[in-house]
Amino acid sequence: MSGALRRDFADRDELVAYCRAQFPAAAAVDAHVSLMRGGRDAAAERVAEMRPGRYGRTRNALDGAVTRLSPYLRHGVVSLATMRDEVLRREQKGDGYKLINELAWRDYYRRVLAKVGAGVWEDREAYKTGLGPDDYADDLPPDIEAGETGIDFIDAMARELHETGYLHNQARMKLAAYVVHFRRIKWQAGARWFLRHLLDADIASNNLSWQWVASTFGGKPYIFNQANLIKVTDGAYRGEDARGVSPFAGSYEHLAERLFPSPPEPNG
């Protein structure tokens, strides 16, 4: 590829075909095209639809009122300051500040990346699971990436990641917990997987969030159980395979004892 990229196209199909031709290596990894549209007009529509109060009350539900603005934040179409000011304009107190808090985390992660650079790929702290780095596999198993684990939620979210380039934060956290704690795969393998497919693939938020789940950038590992999964998905998923068996069944204490040699108090 040489010279400046084209900017004018007859329609979206022509743009997609052009991008595939210009970036064949990326197309070879995943040729899916998300329905999410880029650009300032689309971002402005998202900002206008933002409901900070509803976000604060429902954000943990898979069908909650999340903003889906992260791709626009990642690519600089919308700034953190613009979103902050808009939230404060609409919501002076209460649940609206939950969204401000999330914006603050994104800003914090960016500042950590600026300080540590490539160190964002290294364990910032030791695992707090009773396990060491050598206890985790280096590579993501093919069944996870292909969405063929047999577990309803895991496979559905893997497919959604590939097909849309977007995942709700609860899905990201739970996929990460499954990869790291239930399958004992290094967080770096999962972080690379997400970066290959997410439209909002921000190395700071992505890697440090994976490290938070793993417990290498946080006080304890994040895990979830079947009851929590059913709650946040409103019963759409039970985390079970075709036999009705779930690796997530049981209390948090039971799961911690099963997953970790020296059971911590996990984030539930």
PyMOL commands that set and color helices and strands:
alter all, ss='L'
color gray80, all
select helices_A, chain A and resi 12-22+24-29+40-49+52-58+70-74+80-90+94-121+133-135+142-145+152-164+169-182+187-197+203-214+226-232+252-259
alter helices_A, ss='H'
color red, helices_A
deselect
rebuild
show_as cartoon
